[in-house]
Amino acid sequence: MHKWTVNEAPEGLKVLISGFQSWSEAELQPLTARQVAPSYHWQVEQGHDPGFAPSGEAGVWRSHTVLALAREDGSGWVGGALDAARTFVQWEARAQGDHVTVTCTLEGPEVGVLWEETPDVIATLEAHAAQLGSAMHARTPTPLRVWCSWYSYYRAVTLDAMLDNARLAREQGLDFDVFQLDDGFQADLGDWELPSAHFGGHARDLPERLRALGFTPGIWLAPFLASPTSQLFAQHPDWMLRGEDGQPLPVGQNWGGPYYALDTTHPEVLAWLRNLGATVRGWGYTYLKIDFLYGASLPGVRHDPSVGRAQAYRMGIEAFREGAGPDAFILGCGAPLAQSIGVVDAMRTGPDVAPIWDEESRRVWLGDATGPSARNALHTALSRWYQSAWYQPDPDVAICRRELSMLSTPEREAIAGMLDVIGGLRASSDPIALLNDEGLELLRRCLQVSTPDRPVSLSLRGGAAVTHFSRGEF
Ligand code: 9PG
């Protein structure tokens, strides 16, 4: 463990943190405020690192890979790492009377860490992020424009809905590069090759037809998960990550019940992951959204106990990448962030967008800002601006439709403006047939790729931290 003392009154400082995985909070806050700790166990597993969760004490902030302390004038301190492929780099800042104690704990092989005082926190954080990105051979390809089925069809997606939207997008001259099938085509979590009853075909039937319309075929998978009802689980119970009690470890609650994760230190699991990557490539998909990846990185009992959990995670994503091939475009989601650098092309850097601005009950009263909402998605992705040196950021979809949505016109416009500031991938799930002229116009605007913006200052106003981006409107 590394430890530093910052001899500065905590009251005058802000802290910038980035949580464990895509959906975890990232934010700039007064150091003396309280980092929100989720109330329920399942919220910890799905949005945080159960091995290094927020403490819930006022003045104690936990962050993965990077942490910064900033004074009102933008000077301060920045912590970073030189490598994070097989190691979780866990930072904590603790306000203690007239000073701050900063600790950095490594979980995994020893790696170099940096703690630097700087006249310009923004520039130093960006320099650290760039250094880490280049040391880990970050892939930062051209951002793509993606139509994704999730945020309007959810699990009820069908083969026909995919093709109808692709045809209409072509007719309307919408500039999508990729048409991506999301969750719902498969019979069960883990049984990727068996179709669901409602899908109306097999996922392998789609790519050729999408290509004929001029789109790159994309598909969603949660390659590290298995549901208790799946054939995968029935056939290979010994492949599951386990708890101390020897039972398969539930790694979250979704799809109507608990779900398990594969143990990526098991050689047969790694072979199965390689094969899965190759299989979906063989079906004709070259854009692969791989989701719920955090599952393989949670604390648990593994086949090879000498492998740490960060390394186990890395072995899993590397195996999938090997199978998919070096030219597949891989989007990580629900994924430990820095540990994915060099393997993924793009990364979701916030929780899901939803057709509501904010779910105050969950965010404020249940203390969980990792849930789906436009506010949570954009706030989190903006707070990770410097991570565009690690992968193409994916701030998630714009919502341009008026129907099936509770967003107001100014809220839809605000999303478009913030996507422009964040840069990275551009995506939409709007059923094209639901878009009126105004919606089509907004969508065309949202599909214009921009370079990520950078904040010009980090300041404290009336006790609340505010980030200013140079495009300035938000
Ligand atoms: C498909 C979706 C979409 C979406 C992903 C991810 O905590 N949760 O229960 C939880 C459920 C779903 C979710 C995120 C968190 O969404 O981000 O784009 O692919 O899975 O199921």
Residues whose N, C-alpha, C, O or C-beta is under 5 A from the ligand:
A	BS01	9PG	Q46 W150 D182 D183 Q253 N254 C333 D352
